Amino acid sequence: MHILQPKHTKLSEKEAQELINKLNISKSQLPKIILNDVGLPENCNIGDVIKIERIEGEKINLYYRVVV
């Protein structure tokens, strides 16, 4: 992982389900990220939900993606 690359974290099934319920969407409505993306953790599989933490100044922005 490069120092400038945002932190990618795999959510557990429980966390992913809570996120989907909170946003009132389905997994297919989340933006996609390809399985062979170099930023993904090693243990990712298709259908996993990934949280991306991007630090911009003093603010941390969270983004969510589903692995395809």
Backbone hydrogen bonds in HBPLUS format (Angstrom, degrees):
<---DONOR---> <-ACCEPTOR-->    atom                        ^
c    i                          cat <-CA-CA->   ^        H-A-AA   ^      H-
h    n   atom  resd res      DA  || num        DHA   H-A  angle D-A-AA Bond
n    s   type  num  typ     dist DA aas  dist angle  dist       angle   num
A0005-GLN N   A0002-HIS O   3.12 MM   3  5.24 154.8  2.19 105.3 113.1     1
A0007-LYS N   A0053-GLU O   3.28 MM  46  5.22 137.1  2.48 150.9 142.9     2
A0053-GLU N   A0007-LYS O   2.88 MM  46  5.22 161.7  1.92 151.8 157.6     3
A0009-THR N   A0051-LYS O   2.85 MM  42  5.13 157.0  1.91 149.0 156.7     4
A0051-LYS N   A0009-THR O   2.74 MM  42  5.13 169.1  1.75 157.5 159.9     5
A0011-LEU N   A0049-VAL O   2.93 MM  38  5.70 178.7  1.93 167.6 167.1     6
A0016-ALA N   A0012-SER O   2.86 MM   4  6.08 162.8  1.89 158.0 163.1     7
A0017-GLN N   A0013-GLU O   2.93 MM   4  6.08 158.1  1.98 145.9 151.7     8
A0018-GLU N   A0014-LYS O   2.97 MM   4  6.21 155.1  2.03 147.3 154.2     9
A0019-LEU N   A0015-GLU O   2.98 MM   4  6.20 155.7  2.04 147.6 154.0    10
A0020-ILE N   A0016-ALA O   2.97 MM   4  6.22 163.2  2.00 151.2 155.4    11
A0021-ASN N   A0017-GLN O   2.93 MM   4  6.11 156.9  1.99 147.2 153.6    12
A0022-LYS N   A0018-GLU O   2.86 MM   4  5.99 155.7  1.92 145.5 152.7    13
A0023-LEU N   A0019-LEU O   2.91 MM   4  6.13 160.5  1.95 154.4 158.6    14
A0024-ASN N   A0020-ILE O   2.90 MM   4  5.76 118.0  2.29 131.8 147.2    15
A0025-ILE N   A0020-ILE O   3.21 MM   5  5.49 157.5  2.26 146.8 153.2    16
A0029-GLN N   A0026-SER O   3.02 MM   3  5.47 154.9  2.09 111.8 119.6    17
A0030-LEU N   A0027-LYS O   3.12 MM   3  5.54 162.1  2.15 112.6 118.2    18
A0066-VAL N   A0031-PRO O   2.89 MM  35  6.31 154.8  1.96 156.6 164.5    19
A0033-ILE N   A0066-VAL O   2.95 MM  33  5.97 138.8  2.12 151.2 148.3    20
A0068-VAL N   A0033-ILE O   2.89 MM  35  6.07 157.1  1.94 154.7 159.2    21
A0037-ASP N   A0034-ILE O   3.00 MM   3  5.51 156.0  2.06 126.1 125.8    22
A0040-LEU N   A0037-ASP O   3.29 MM   3  5.87 163.7  2.32 116.8 121.2    23
A0048-ASP N   A0045-ASN O   3.20 MM   3  5.81 162.2  2.23 138.2 138.5    24
A0047-GLY N   A0067-VAL O   2.86 MM  20  5.21 165.6  1.88 136.6 140.9    25
A0067-VAL N   A0048-ASP O   2.91 MM  19  5.45 161.0  1.94 159.0 165.3    26
A0050-ILE N   A0065-ARG O   2.73 MM  15  5.16 167.7  1.75 157.0 161.4    27
A0065-ARG N   A0050-ILE O   2.95 MM  15  5.16 152.2  2.03 144.4 152.3    28
A0052-ILE N   A0063-TYR O   2.74 MM  11  5.00 168.4  1.75 153.4 155.8    29
A0063-TYR N   A0052-ILE O   2.91 MM  11  5.00 149.8  2.00 142.7 151.5    30
A0054-ARG N   A0061-ASN O   2.92 MM   7  5.21 169.9  1.93 160.0 160.7    31
A0061-ASN N   A0054-ARG O   2.83 MM   7  5.21 168.2  1.85 160.5 156.6    32
A0056-GLU N   A0059-LYS O   2.84 MM   3  5.38 168.1  1.86 169.8 171.7    33
A0059-LYS N   A0056-GLU O   3.20 MM   3  5.38 159.0  2.25 123.8 123.4    34
